[in-house]
Amino acid sequence: MIKTLNELKTGEEGTLVSYQGGDVELRRHLLGMGFVKGATIKLEKVAPLGDPLELKVKGYAVCLRKEEAKFIKVEV
């Protein structure tokens, strides 16, 4: 099943499949942080007001806004 990162539930993980739209600079920045095809991404926590999301990728924590996470597709 394909979802976007902002659709994951806490504790759920998926394999990065693709980027759809979004800012080119943001995409380049995420690639540098390990958001590459095939990477396993786990949603660790969601902030109390629902934004940002804390994700675990390649063994470290990264926070993304929901607005940024909606462009990243993962297979669950």
Predicted model as a PDB file, atoms N, CA, C, CB and O in Angstrom, pLDDT in the B-factor column:
MODEL        1                                                                  
ATOM      1  N   MET A   1       0.844  -1.177   0.000  1.00 91.00           N  
ATOM      2  CA  MET A   1       0.000   0.000   0.000  1.00 91.00           C  
ATOM      3  C   MET A   1       0.893   1.245   0.000  1.00 91.00           C  
ATOM      4  CB  MET A   1      -0.962  -0.005   1.225  1.00 91.00           C  
ATOM      5  O   MET A   1       1.823   1.346   0.800  1.00 91.00           O  
ATOM      6  N   ILE A   2       0.610   2.177  -0.886  1.00 93.00           N  
ATOM      7  CA  ILE A   2       1.390   3.411  -0.993  1.00 93.00           C  
ATOM      8  C   ILE A   2       0.683   4.520  -0.214  1.00 93.00           C  
ATOM      9  CB  ILE A   2       1.586   3.822  -2.486  1.00 93.00           C  
ATOM     10  O   ILE A   2      -0.518   4.739  -0.372  1.00 93.00           O  
ATOM     11  N   LYS A   3       1.457   5.219   0.634  1.00 93.00           N  
ATOM     12  CA  LYS A   3       0.953   6.349   1.423  1.00 93.00           C  
ATOM     13  C   LYS A   3       1.967   7.483   1.328  1.00 93.00           C  
ATOM     14  CB  LYS A   3       0.702   5.940   2.923  1.00 93.00           C  
ATOM     15  O   LYS A   3       3.095   7.281   0.879  1.00 93.00           O  
ATOM     16  N   THR A   4       1.561   8.667   1.751  1.00 91.00           N  
ATOM     17  CA  THR A   4       2.529   9.747   1.912  1.00 91.00           C  
ATOM     18  C   THR A   4       2.988   9.731   3.369  1.00 91.00           C  
ATOM     19  CB  THR A   4       1.912  11.150   1.513  1.00 91.00           C  
ATOM     20  O   THR A   4       2.310   9.164   4.227  1.00 91.00           O  
ATOM     21  N   LEU A   5       4.120  10.341   3.649  1.00 90.00           N  
ATOM     22  CA  LEU A   5       4.654  10.319   5.019  1.00 90.00           C  
ATOM     23  C   LEU A   5       3.684  10.915   6.030  1.00 90.00           C  
ATOM     24  CB  LEU A   5       5.970  11.073   5.079  1.00 90.00           C  
ATOM     25  O   LEU A   5       3.602  10.440   7.162  1.00 90.00           O  
ATOM     26  N   ASN A   6       2.953  11.944   5.638  1.00 89.00           N  
ATOM     27  CA  ASN A   6       2.037  12.564   6.602  1.00 89.00           C  
ATOM     28  C   ASN A   6       0.811  11.701   6.894  1.00 89.00           C  
ATOM     29  CB  ASN A   6       1.589  13.915   6.088  1.00 89.00           C  
ATOM     30  O   ASN A   6       0.042  12.033   7.796  1.00 89.00           O  
ATOM     31  N   GLU A   7       0.605  10.607   6.163  1.00 92.00           N  
ATOM     32  CA  GLU A   7      -0.515   9.696   6.414  1.00 92.00           C  
ATOM     33  C   GLU A   7      -0.149   8.539   7.343  1.00 92.00           C  
ATOM     34  CB  GLU A   7      -1.025   9.145   5.104  1.00 92.00           C  
ATOM     35  O   GLU A   7      -1.028   7.788   7.768  1.00 92.00           O  
ATOM     36  N   LEU A   8       1.139   8.388   7.664  1.00 92.00           N  
ATOM     37  CA  LEU A   8       1.556   7.297   8.546  1.00 92.00           C  
ATOM     38  C   LEU A   8       1.058   7.527   9.960  1.00 92.00           C  
ATOM     39  CB  LEU A   8       3.078   7.153   8.544  1.00 92.00           C  
ATOM     40  O   LEU A   8       0.883   8.667  10.391  1.00 92.00           O  
ATOM     41  N   LYS A   9       0.834   6.447  10.672  1.00 93.00           N  
ATOM     42  CA  LYS A   9       0.467   6.494  12.090  1.00 93.00           C  
ATOM     43  C   LYS A   9       1.752   6.357  12.918  1.00 93.00           C  
ATOM     44  CB  LYS A   9      -0.571   5.355  12.454  1.00 93.00           C  
ATOM     45  O   LYS A   9       2.750   5.830  12.426  1.00 93.00           O  
ATOM     46  N   THR A  10       1.734   6.823  14.155  1.00 93.00           N  
ATOM     47  CA  THR A  10       2.888   6.731  15.033  1.00 93.00           C  
ATOM     48  C   THR A  10       3.323   5.274  15.173  1.00 93.00           C  
ATOM     49  CB  THR A  10       2.571   7.337  16.413  1.00 93.00           C  
ATOM     50  O   THR A  10       2.506   4.399  15.458  1.00 93.00           O  
ATOM     51  N   GLY A  11       4.616   5.021  14.970  1.00 93.00           N  
ATOM     52  CA  GLY A  11       5.165   3.679  15.059  1.00 93.00           C  
ATOM     53  C   GLY A  11       5.175   2.932  13.741  1.00 93.00           C  
ATOM     54  O   GLY A  11       5.818   1.888  13.629  1.00 93.00           O  
ATOM     55  N   GLU A  12       4.481   3.439  12.748  1.00 94.00           N  
ATOM     56  CA  GLU A  12       4.404   2.783  11.444  1.00 94.00           C  
ATOM     57  C   GLU A  12       5.649   3.136  10.624  1.00 94.00           C  
ATOM     58  CB  GLU A  12       3.104   3.202  10.685  1.00 94.00           C  
ATOM     59  O   GLU A  12       6.206   4.226  10.755  1.00 94.00           O  
ATOM     60  N   GLU A  13       6.069   2.203   9.787  1.00 91.00           N  
ATOM     61  CA  GLU A  13       7.227   2.476   8.935  1.00 91.00           C  
ATOM     62  C   GLU A  13       6.950   2.056   7.503  1.00 91.00           C  
ATOM     63  CB  GLU A  13       8.471   1.755   9.464  1.00 91.00           C  
ATOM     64  O   GLU A  13       6.080   1.229   7.229  1.00 91.00           O  
ATOM     65  N   GLY A  14       7.712   2.647   6.605  1.00 93.00           N  
ATOM     66  CA  GLY A  14       7.560   2.340   5.193  1.00 93.00           C  
ATOM     67  C   GLY A  14       8.864   2.536   4.457  1.00 93.00           C  
ATOM     68  O   GLY A  14       9.819   3.096   4.996  1.00 93.00           O  
ATOM     69  N   THR A  15       8.900   2.071   3.218  1.00 94.00           N  
ATOM     70  CA  THR A  15      10.077   2.191   2.367  1.00 94.00           C  
ATOM     71  C   THR A  15       9.838   3.311   1.368  1.00 94.00           C  
ATOM     72  CB  THR A  15      10.390   0.849   1.638  1.00 94.00           C  
ATOM     73  O   THR A  15       8.820   3.326   0.676  1.00 94.00           O  
ATOM     74  N   LEU A  16      10.769   4.242   1.292  1.00 94.00           N  
ATOM     75  CA  LEU A  16      10.617   5.379   0.400  1.00 94.00           C  
ATOM     76  C   LEU A  16      10.540   4.915  -1.044  1.00 94.00           C  
ATOM     77  CB  LEU A  16      11.770   6.363   0.583  1.00 94.00           C  
ATOM     78  O   LEU A  16      11.393   4.163  -1.515  1.00 94.00           O  
ATOM     79  N   VAL A  17       9.504   5.375  -1.743  1.00 94.00           N  
ATOM     80  CA  VAL A  17       9.269   4.992  -3.131  1.00 94.00           C  
ATOM     81  C   VAL A  17       9.572   6.151  -4.070  1.00 94.00           C  
ATOM     82  CB  VAL A  17       7.824   4.524  -3.320  1.00 94.00           C  
ATOM     83  O   VAL A  17      10.275   5.970  -5.065  1.00 94.00           O  
ATOM     84  N   SER A  18       9.045   7.354  -3.765  1.00 90.00           N  
ATOM     85  CA  SER A  18       9.248   8.485  -4.667  1.00 90.00           C  
ATOM     86  C   SER A  18       8.922   9.811  -4.001  1.00 90.00           C  
ATOM     87  CB  SER A  18       8.404   8.317  -5.911  1.00 90.00           C  
ATOM     88  O   SER A  18       8.339   9.864  -2.918  1.00 90.00           O  
ATOM     89  N   TYR A  19       9.317  10.884  -4.685  1.00 88.00           N  
ATOM     90  CA  TYR A  19       8.948  12.250  -4.339  1.00 88.00           C  
ATOM     91  C   TYR A  19       7.950  12.706  -5.389  1.00 88.00           C  
ATOM     92  CB  TYR A  19      10.205  13.207  -4.270  1.00 88.00           C  
ATOM     93  O   TYR A  19       8.120  12.409  -6.572  1.00 88.00           O  
ATOM     94  N   GLN A  20       6.923  13.414  -4.979  1.00 85.00           N  
ATOM     95  CA  GLN A  20       5.946  13.944  -5.927  1.00 85.00           C  
ATOM     96  C   GLN A  20       5.837  15.442  -5.705  1.00 85.00           C  
ATOM     97  CB  GLN A  20       4.554  13.248  -5.766  1.00 85.00           C  
ATOM     98  O   GLN A  20       5.230  15.877  -4.727  1.00 85.00           O  
ATOM     99  N   GLY A  21       6.409  16.230  -6.588  1.00 80.00           N  
ATOM    100  CA  GLY A  21       6.318  17.684  -6.471  1.00 80.00           C  
ATOM    101  C   GLY A  21       7.192  18.217  -5.361  1.00 80.00           C  
ATOM    102  O   GLY A  21       8.163  17.578  -4.956  1.00 80.00           O  
ATOM    103  N   GLY A  22       6.842  19.395  -4.872  1.00 75.00           N  
ATOM    104  CA  GLY A  22       7.600  20.007  -3.796  1.00 75.00           C  
ATOM    105  C   GLY A  22       8.767  20.830  -4.301  1.00 75.00           C  
ATOM    106  O   GLY A  22       9.035  20.877  -5.501  1.00 75.00           O  
ATOM    107  N   ASP A  23       9.446  21.465  -3.398  1.00 81.00           N  
ATOM    108  CA  ASP A  23      10.570  22.347  -3.675  1.00 81.00           C  
ATOM    109  C   ASP A  23      11.820  21.544  -4.042  1.00 81.00           C  
ATOM    110  CB  ASP A  23      10.851  23.243  -2.466  1.00 81.00           C  
ATOM    111  O   ASP A  23      12.144  20.561  -3.376  1.00 81.00           O  
ATOM    112  N   VAL A  24      12.515  21.956  -5.090  1.00 86.00           N  
ATOM    113  CA  VAL A  24      13.727  21.259  -5.532  1.00 86.00           C  
ATOM    114  C   VAL A  24      14.821  21.346  -4.472  1.00 86.00           C  
ATOM    115  CB  VAL A  24      14.232  21.846  -6.861  1.00 86.00           C  
ATOM    116  O   VAL A  24      15.545  20.376  -4.251  1.00 86.00           O  
ATOM    117  N   GLU A  25      14.947  22.491  -3.821  1.00 88.00           N  
ATOM    118  CA  GLU A  25      15.959  22.649  -2.762  1.00 88.00           C  
ATOM    119  C   GLU A  25      15.666  21.720  -1.587  1.00 88.00           C  
ATOM    120  CB  GLU A  25      16.012  24.115  -2.274  1.00 88.00           C  
ATOM    121  O   GLU A  25      16.581  21.113  -1.032  1.00 88.00           O  
ATOM    122  N   LEU A  26      14.404  21.609  -1.211  1.00 85.00           N  
ATOM    123  CA  LEU A  26      14.023  20.709  -0.116  1.00 85.00           C  
ATOM    124  C   LEU A  26      14.348  19.273  -0.500  1.00 85.00           C  
ATOM    125  CB  LEU A  26      12.513  20.852   0.225  1.00 85.00           C  
ATOM    126  O   LEU A  26      14.889  18.519   0.309  1.00 85.00           O  
ATOM    127  N   ARG A  27      14.025  18.895  -1.718  1.00 87.00           N  
ATOM    128  CA  ARG A  27      14.308  17.530  -2.184  1.00 87.00           C  
ATOM    129  C   ARG A  27      15.798  17.229  -2.117  1.00 87.00           C  
ATOM    130  CB  ARG A  27      13.797  17.333  -3.620  1.00 87.00           C  
ATOM    131  O   ARG A  27      16.198  16.158  -1.662  1.00 87.00           O  
ATOM    132  N   ARG A  28      16.604  18.151  -2.559  1.00 89.00           N  
ATOM    133  CA  ARG A  28      18.060  17.977  -2.519  1.00 89.00           C  
ATOM    134  C   ARG A  28      18.548  17.842  -1.078  1.00 89.00           C  
ATOM    135  CB  ARG A  28      18.766  19.162  -3.212  1.00 89.00           C  
ATOM    136  O   ARG A  28      19.409  17.016  -0.775  1.00 89.00           O  
ATOM    137  N   HIS A  29      17.984  18.669  -0.195  1.00 88.00           N  
ATOM    138  CA  HIS A  29      18.353  18.627   1.221  1.00 88.00           C  
ATOM    139  C   HIS A  29      17.978  17.273   1.841  1.00 88.00           C  
ATOM    140  CB  HIS A  29      17.662  19.778   1.990  1.00 88.00           C  
ATOM    141  O   HIS A  29      18.767  16.689   2.583  1.00 88.00           O  
ATOM    142  N   LEU A  30      16.776  16.781   1.532  1.00 86.00           N  
ATOM    143  CA  LEU A  30      16.334  15.493   2.068  1.00 86.00           C  
ATOM    144  C   LEU A  30      17.190  14.339   1.538  1.00 86.00           C  
ATOM    145  CB  LEU A  30      14.861  15.254   1.720  1.00 86.00           C  
ATOM    146  O   LEU A  30      17.512  13.412   2.282  1.00 86.00           O  
ATOM    147  N   LEU A  31      17.553  14.395   0.271  1.00 88.00           N  
ATOM    148  CA  LEU A  31      18.439  13.362  -0.293  1.00 88.00           C  
ATOM    149  C   LEU A  31      19.752  13.312   0.478  1.00 88.00           C  
ATOM    150  CB  LEU A  31      18.712  13.632  -1.795  1.00 88.00           C  
ATOM    151  O   LEU A  31      20.273  12.232   0.759  1.00 88.00           O  
ATOM    152  N   GLY A  32      20.282  14.476   0.817  1.00 87.00           N  
ATOM    153  CA  GLY A  32      21.527  14.548   1.583  1.00 87.00           C  
ATOM    154  C   GLY A  32      21.404  13.992   2.990  1.00 87.00           C  
ATOM    155  O   GLY A  32      22.398  13.582   3.589  1.00 87.00           O  
ATOM    156  N   MET A  33      20.177  13.975   3.521  1.00 86.00           N  
ATOM    157  CA  MET A  33      19.953  13.453   4.877  1.00 86.00           C  
ATOM    158  C   MET A  33      19.577  11.978   4.880  1.00 86.00           C  
ATOM    159  CB  MET A  33      18.865  14.250   5.567  1.00 86.00           C  
ATOM    160  O   MET A  33      19.295  11.422   5.941  1.00 86.00           O  
ATOM    161  N   GLY A  34      19.566  11.331   3.717  1.00 87.00           N  
ATOM    162  CA  GLY A  34      19.298   9.898   3.674  1.00 87.00           C  
ATOM    163  C   GLY A  34      17.929   9.505   3.158  1.00 87.00           C  
ATOM    164  O   GLY A  34      17.598   8.319   3.155  1.00 87.00           O  
ATOM    165  N   PHE A  35      17.122  10.460   2.720  1.00 88.00           N  
ATOM    166  CA  PHE A  35      15.806  10.160   2.164  1.00 88.00           C  
ATOM    167  C   PHE A  35      15.967   9.745   0.701  1.00 88.00           C  
ATOM    168  CB  PHE A  35      14.850  11.389   2.293  1.00 88.00           C  
ATOM    169  O   PHE A  35      15.621  10.491  -0.215  1.00 88.00           O  
ATOM    170  N   VAL A  36      16.499   8.540   0.505  1.00 89.00           N  
ATOM    171  CA  VAL A  36      16.747   8.012  -0.841  1.00 89.00           C  
ATOM    172  C   VAL A  36      15.823   6.825  -1.089  1.00 89.00           C  
ATOM    173  CB  VAL A  36      18.242   7.592  -1.017  1.00 89.00           C  
ATOM    174  O   VAL A  36      15.330   6.205  -0.147  1.00 89.00           O  
ATOM    175  N   LYS A  37      15.592   6.514  -2.365  1.00 91.00           N  
ATOM    176  CA  LYS A  37      14.723   5.385  -2.698  1.00 91.00           C  
ATOM    177  C   LYS A  37      15.198   4.128  -1.982  1.00 91.00           C  
ATOM    178  CB  LYS A  37      14.687   5.152  -4.224  1.00 91.00           C  
ATOM    179  O   LYS A  37      16.391   3.825  -1.967  1.00 91.00           O  
ATOM    180  N   GLY A  38      14.268   3.409  -1.396  1.00 92.00           N  
ATOM    181  CA  GLY A  38      14.599   2.180  -0.689  1.00 92.00           C  
ATOM    182  C   GLY A  38      14.892   2.355   0.783  1.00 92.00           C  
ATOM    183  O   GLY A  38      14.983   1.366   1.511  1.00 92.00           O  
ATOM    184  N   ALA A  39      15.043   3.602   1.249  1.00 92.00           N  
ATOM    185  CA  ALA A  39      15.324   3.848   2.666  1.00 92.00           C  
ATOM    186  C   ALA A  39      14.089   3.554   3.503  1.00 92.00           C  
ATOM    187  CB  ALA A  39      15.788   5.304   2.889  1.00 92.00           C  
ATOM    188  O   ALA A  39      12.969   3.864   3.098  1.00 92.00           O  
ATOM    189  N   THR A  40      14.295   2.955   4.673  1.00 94.00           N  
ATOM    190  CA  THR A  40      13.192   2.690   5.601  1.00 94.00           C  
ATOM    191  C   THR A  40      13.000   3.913   6.480  1.00 94.00           C  
ATOM    192  CB  THR A  40      13.467   1.417   6.468  1.00 94.00           C  
ATOM    193  O   THR A  40      13.951   4.414   7.080  1.00 94.00           O  
ATOM    194  N   ILE A  41      11.770   4.387   6.552  1.00 93.00           N  
ATOM    195  CA  ILE A  41      11.436   5.581   7.333  1.00 93.00           C  
ATOM    196  C   ILE A  41      10.347   5.204   8.323  1.00 93.00           C  
ATOM    197  CB  ILE A  41      10.975   6.766   6.411  1.00 93.00           C  
ATOM    198  O   ILE A  41       9.330   4.618   7.951  1.00 93.00           O  
ATOM    199  N   LYS A  42      10.568   5.546   9.589  1.00 95.00           N  
ATOM    200  CA  LYS A  42       9.598   5.222  10.644  1.00 95.00           C  
ATOM    201  C   LYS A  42       9.110   6.518  11.288  1.00 95.00           C  
ATOM    202  CB  LYS A  42      10.228   4.274  11.720  1.00 95.00           C  
ATOM    203  O   LYS A  42       9.909   7.398  11.607  1.00 95.00           O  
ATOM    204  N   LEU A  43       7.801   6.630  11.477  1.00 95.00           N  
ATOM    205  CA  LEU A  43       7.238   7.780  12.180  1.00 95.00           C  
ATOM    206  C   LEU A  43       7.346   7.517  13.674  1.00 95.00           C  
ATOM    207  CB  LEU A  43       5.751   8.041  11.757  1.00 95.00           C  
ATOM    208  O   LEU A  43       6.651   6.655  14.213  1.00 95.00           O  
ATOM    209  N   GLU A  44       8.213   8.257  14.332  1.00 95.00           N  
ATOM    210  CA  GLU A  44       8.449   8.070  15.768  1.00 95.00           C  
ATOM    211  C   GLU A  44       7.411   8.806  16.614  1.00 95.00           C  
ATOM    212  CB  GLU A  44       9.853   8.550  16.137  1.00 95.00           C  
ATOM    213  O   GLU A  44       6.787   8.214  17.495  1.00 95.00           O  
ATOM    214  N   LYS A  45       7.228  10.107  16.342  1.00 93.00           N  
ATOM    215  CA  LYS A  45       6.323  10.929  17.154  1.00 93.00           C  
ATOM    216  C   LYS A  45       5.673  11.996  16.289  1.00 93.00           C  
ATOM    217  CB  LYS A  45       7.081  11.584  18.334  1.00 93.00           C  
ATOM    218  O   LYS A  45       6.162  12.354  15.217  1.00 93.00           O  
ATOM    219  N   VAL A  46       4.552  12.489  16.795  1.00 94.00           N  
ATOM    220  CA  VAL A  46       3.894  13.652  16.195  1.00 94.00           C  
ATOM    221  C   VAL A  46       3.785  14.691  17.298  1.00 94.00           C  
ATOM    222  CB  VAL A  46       2.467  13.291  15.581  1.00 94.00           C  
ATOM    223  O   VAL A  46       3.407  14.360  18.422  1.00 94.00           O  
ATOM    224  N   ALA A  47       4.107  15.932  16.996  1.00 92.00           N  
ATOM    225  CA  ALA A  47       4.022  17.008  17.989  1.00 92.00           C  
ATOM    226  C   ALA A  47       2.585  17.148  18.491  1.00 92.00           C  
ATOM    227  CB  ALA A  47       4.518  18.350  17.388  1.00 92.00           C  
ATOM    228  O   ALA A  47       1.651  16.773  17.783  1.00 92.00           O  
ATOM    229  N   PRO A  48       2.393  17.677  19.690  1.00 91.00           N  
ATOM    230  CA  PRO A  48       1.060  17.783  20.284  1.00 91.00           C  
ATOM    231  C   PRO A  48       0.015  18.461  19.385  1.00 91.00           C  
ATOM    232  CB  PRO A  48       1.158  18.538  21.570  1.00 91.00           C  
ATOM    233  O   PRO A  48      -1.154  18.074  19.409  1.00 91.00           O  
ATOM    234  N   LEU A  49       0.406  19.439  18.613  1.00 89.00           N  
ATOM    235  CA  LEU A  49      -0.553  20.114  17.739  1.00 89.00           C  
ATOM    236  C   LEU A  49      -0.574  19.506  16.341  1.00 89.00           C  
ATOM    237  CB  LEU A  49      -0.226  21.596  17.649  1.00 89.00           C  
ATOM    238  O   LEU A  49      -1.201  20.055  15.435  1.00 89.00           O  
ATOM    239  N   GLY A  50       0.111  18.365  16.161  1.00 85.00           N  
ATOM    240  CA  GLY A  50       0.067  17.648  14.894  1.00 85.00           C  
ATOM    241  C   GLY A  50       1.155  17.995  13.897  1.00 85.00           C  
ATOM    242  O   GLY A  50       1.230  17.390  12.828  1.00 85.00           O  
ATOM    243  N   ASP A  51       1.993  18.953  14.227  1.00 89.00           N  
ATOM    244  CA  ASP A  51       3.044  19.365  13.303  1.00 89.00           C  
ATOM    245  C   ASP A  51       4.203  19.905  14.116  1.00 89.00           C  
ATOM    246  CB  ASP A  51       2.527  20.430  12.287  1.00 89.00           C  
ATOM    247  O   ASP A  51       3.943  20.754  14.969  1.00 89.00           O  
ATOM    248  N   PRO A  52       5.440  19.510  13.947  1.00 93.00           N  
ATOM    249  CA  PRO A  52       5.995  18.647  12.908  1.00 93.00           C  
ATOM    250  C   PRO A  52       5.944  17.158  13.283  1.00 93.00           C  
ATOM    251  CB  PRO A  52       7.428  19.052  12.622  1.00 93.00           C  
ATOM    252  O   PRO A  52       5.452  16.773  14.344  1.00 93.00           O  
ATOM    253  N   LEU A  53       6.474  16.342  12.362  1.00 94.00           N  
ATOM    254  CA  LEU A  53       6.578  14.897  12.548  1.00 94.00           C  
ATOM    255  C   LEU A  53       8.034  14.547  12.832  1.00 94.00           C  
ATOM    256  CB  LEU A  53       6.051  14.125  11.296  1.00 94.00           C  
ATOM    257  O   LEU A  53       8.939  15.088  12.197  1.00 94.00           O  
ATOM    258  N   GLU A  54       8.263  13.644  13.782  1.00 95.00           N  
ATOM    259  CA  GLU A  54       9.619  13.157  14.024  1.00 95.00           C  
ATOM    260  C   GLU A  54       9.753  11.800  13.345  1.00 95.00           C  
ATOM    261  CB  GLU A  54       9.933  13.059  15.563  1.00 95.00           C  
ATOM    262  O   GLU A  54       9.017  10.863  13.653  1.00 95.00           O  
ATOM    263  N   LEU A  55      10.696  11.708  12.425  1.00 94.00           N  
ATOM    264  CA  LEU A  55      10.911  10.493  11.644  1.00 94.00           C  
ATOM    265  C   LEU A  55      12.281   9.914  11.943  1.00 94.00           C  
ATOM    266  CB  LEU A  55      10.766  10.777  10.140  1.00 94.00           C  
ATOM    267  O   LEU A  55      13.215  10.648  12.264  1.00 94.00           O  
ATOM    268  N   LYS A  56      12.399   8.616  11.838  1.00 94.00           N  
ATOM    269  CA  LYS A  56      13.693   7.938  12.003  1.00 94.00           C  
ATOM    270  C   LYS A  56      14.092   7.406  10.633  1.00 94.00           C  
ATOM    271  CB  LYS A  56      13.619   6.769  13.080  1.00 94.00           C  
ATOM    272  O   LYS A  56      13.372   6.604  10.038  1.00 94.00           O  
ATOM    273  N   VAL A  57      15.241   7.855  10.133  1.00 92.00           N  
ATOM    274  CA  VAL A  57      15.753   7.398   8.846  1.00 92.00           C  
ATOM    275  C   VAL A  57      17.255   7.187   8.967  1.00 92.00           C  
ATOM    276  CB  VAL A  57      15.423   8.415   7.713  1.00 92.00           C  
ATOM    277  O   VAL A  57      17.977   8.050   9.467  1.00 92.00           O  
ATOM    278  N   LYS A  58      17.714   6.038   8.508  1.00 87.00           N  
ATOM    279  CA  LYS A  58      19.144   5.693   8.563  1.00 87.00           C  
ATOM    280  C   LYS A  58      19.726   5.838   9.966  1.00 87.00           C  
ATOM    281  CB  LYS A  58      19.930   6.569   7.597  1.00 87.00           C  
ATOM    282  O   LYS A  58      20.888   6.211  10.125  1.00 87.00           O  
ATOM    283  N   GLY A  59      18.916   5.543  10.984  1.00 88.00           N  
ATOM    284  CA  GLY A  59      19.406   5.529  12.359  1.00 88.00           C  
ATOM    285  C   GLY A  59      19.402   6.856  13.092  1.00 88.00           C  
ATOM    286  O   GLY A  59      19.861   6.919  14.232  1.00 88.00           O  
ATOM    287  N   TYR A  60      18.901   7.923  12.476  1.00 88.00           N  
ATOM    288  CA  TYR A  60      18.842   9.178  13.204  1.00 88.00           C  
ATOM    289  C   TYR A  60      17.479   9.832  13.036  1.00 88.00           C  
ATOM    290  CB  TYR A  60      19.945  10.122  12.734  1.00 88.00           C  
ATOM    291  O   TYR A  60      16.723   9.495  12.125  1.00 88.00           O  
ATOM    292  N   ALA A  61      17.172  10.774  13.929  1.00 93.00           N  
ATOM    293  CA  ALA A  61      15.864  11.431  13.943  1.00 93.00           C  
ATOM    294  C   ALA A  61      15.888  12.695  13.093  1.00 93.00           C  
ATOM    295  CB  ALA A  61      15.444  11.767  15.383  1.00 93.00           C  
ATOM    296  O   ALA A  61      16.847  13.466  13.121  1.00 93.00           O  
ATOM    297  N   VAL A  62      14.815  12.888  12.341  1.00 92.00           N  
ATOM    298  CA  VAL A  62      14.640  14.064  11.500  1.00 92.00           C  
ATOM    299  C   VAL A  62      13.220  14.575  11.711  1.00 92.00           C  
ATOM    300  CB  VAL A  62      14.914  13.739   9.987  1.00 92.00           C  
ATOM    301  O   VAL A  62      12.279  13.782  11.764  1.00 92.00           O  
ATOM    302  N   CYS A  63      13.057  15.878  11.830  1.00 93.00           N  
ATOM    303  CA  CYS A  63      11.723  16.460  11.945  1.00 93.00           C  
ATOM    304  C   CYS A  63      11.348  17.128  10.630  1.00 93.00           C  
ATOM    305  CB  CYS A  63      11.659  17.476  13.112  1.00 93.00           C  
ATOM    306  O   CYS A  63      12.135  17.875  10.050  1.00 93.00           O  
ATOM    307  N   LEU A  64      10.140  16.847  10.173  1.00 92.00           N  
ATOM    308  CA  LEU A  64       9.605  17.460   8.955  1.00 92.00           C  
ATOM    309  C   LEU A  64       8.221  18.019   9.240  1.00 92.00           C  
ATOM    310  CB  LEU A  64       9.552  16.435   7.789  1.00 92.00           C  
ATOM    311  O   LEU A  64       7.470  17.476  10.050  1.00 92.00           O  
ATOM    312  N   ARG A  65       7.899  19.100   8.570  1.00 92.00           N  
ATOM    313  CA  ARG A  65       6.538  19.619   8.638  1.00 92.00           C  
ATOM    314  C   ARG A  65       5.630  18.721   7.795  1.00 92.00           C  
ATOM    315  CB  ARG A  65       6.474  21.106   8.146  1.00 92.00           C  
ATOM    316  O   ARG A  65       6.092  18.079   6.852  1.00 92.00           O  
ATOM    317  N   LYS A  66       4.361  18.678   8.131  1.00 92.00           N  
ATOM    318  CA  LYS A  66       3.406  17.885   7.346  1.00 92.00           C  
ATOM    319  C   LYS A  66       3.384  18.367   5.900  1.00 92.00           C  
ATOM    320  CB  LYS A  66       1.987  17.968   7.960  1.00 92.00           C  
ATOM    321  O   LYS A  66       3.242  17.564   4.978  1.00 92.00           O  
ATOM    322  N   GLU A  67       3.522  19.659   5.704  1.00 90.00           N  
ATOM    323  CA  GLU A  67       3.526  20.239   4.358  1.00 90.00           C  
ATOM    324  C   GLU A  67       4.665  19.668   3.510  1.00 90.00           C  
ATOM    325  CB  GLU A  67       3.647  21.769   4.439  1.00 90.00           C  
ATOM    326  O   GLU A  67       4.510  19.478   2.304  1.00 90.00           O  
ATOM    327  N   GLU A  68       5.802  19.398   4.140  1.00 89.00           N  
ATOM    328  CA  GLU A  68       6.956  18.799   3.431  1.00 89.00           C  
ATOM    329  C   GLU A  68       6.764  17.289   3.257  1.00 89.00           C  
ATOM    330  CB  GLU A  68       8.278  19.079   4.205  1.00 89.00           C  
ATOM    331  O   GLU A  68       7.121  16.723   2.223  1.00 89.00           O  
ATOM    332  N   ALA A  69       6.197  16.649   4.279  1.00 90.00           N  
ATOM    333  CA  ALA A  69       6.042  15.186   4.269  1.00 90.00           C  
ATOM    334  C   ALA A  69       5.018  14.706   3.257  1.00 90.00           C  
ATOM    335  CB  ALA A  69       5.647  14.700   5.641  1.00 90.00           C  
ATOM    336  O   ALA A  69       5.061  13.545   2.850  1.00 90.00           O  
ATOM    337  N   LYS A  70       4.102  15.561   2.840  1.00 90.00           N  
ATOM    338  CA  LYS A  70       3.047  15.117   1.919  1.00 90.00           C  
ATOM    339  C   LYS A  70       3.580  14.842   0.514  1.00 90.00           C  
ATOM    340  CB  LYS A  70       1.943  16.163   1.847  1.00 90.00           C  
ATOM    341  O   LYS A  70       2.883  14.233  -0.297  1.00 90.00           O  
ATOM    342  N   PHE A  71       4.803  15.280   0.214  1.00 90.00           N  
ATOM    343  CA  PHE A  71       5.387  15.053  -1.118  1.00 90.00           C  
ATOM    344  C   PHE A  71       6.181  13.742  -1.205  1.00 90.00           C  
ATOM    345  CB  PHE A  71       6.296  16.220  -1.486  1.00 90.00           C  
ATOM    346  O   PHE A  71       6.632  13.365  -2.286  1.00 90.00           O  
ATOM    347  N   ILE A  72       6.352  13.048  -0.076  1.00 91.00           N  
ATOM    348  CA  ILE A  72       7.170  11.837  -0.035  1.00 91.00           C  
ATOM    349  C   ILE A  72       6.259  10.618   0.052  1.00 91.00           C  
ATOM    350  CB  ILE A  72       8.159  11.871   1.165  1.00 91.00           C  
ATOM    351  O   ILE A  72       5.462  10.498   0.982  1.00 91.00           O  
ATOM    352  N   LYS A  73       6.379   9.719  -0.914  1.00 93.00           N  
ATOM    353  CA  LYS A  73       5.557   8.500  -0.970  1.00 93.00           C  
ATOM    354  C   LYS A  73       6.353   7.323  -0.425  1.00 93.00           C  
ATOM    355  CB  LYS A  73       5.086   8.209  -2.425  1.00 93.00           C  
ATOM    356  O   LYS A  73       7.522   7.135  -0.764  1.00 93.00           O  
ATOM    357  N   VAL A  74       5.701   6.530   0.429  1.00 94.00           N  
ATOM    358  CA  VAL A  74       6.316   5.330   0.996  1.00 94.00           C  
ATOM    359  C   VAL A  74       5.406   4.129   0.781  1.00 94.00           C  
ATOM    360  CB  VAL A  74       6.609   5.522   2.501  1.00 94.00           C  
ATOM    361  O   VAL A  74       4.186   4.264   0.687  1.00 94.00           O  
ATOM    362  N   GLU A  75       6.015   2.961   0.704  1.00 94.00           N  
ATOM    363  CA  GLU A  75       5.251   1.723   0.617  1.00 94.00           C  
ATOM    364  C   GLU A  75       5.231   1.091   1.989  1.00 94.00           C  
ATOM    365  CB  GLU A  75       5.850   0.751  -0.441  1.00 94.00           C  
ATOM    366  O   GLU A  75       6.282   0.841   2.579  1.00 94.00           O  
ATOM    367  N   VAL A  76       4.037   0.829   2.502  1.00 88.00           N  
ATOM    368  CA  VAL A  76       3.866   0.296   3.860  1.00 88.00           C  
ATOM    369  C   VAL A  76       3.680  -1.207   3.779  1.00 88.00           C  
ATOM    370  CB  VAL A  76       2.656   0.961   4.583  1.00 88.00           C  
ATOM    371  O   VAL A  76       3.518  -1.865   4.807  1.00 88.00           O  
TER     372      VAL A  76                                                      
ENDMDL                                                                          
END                                                                             
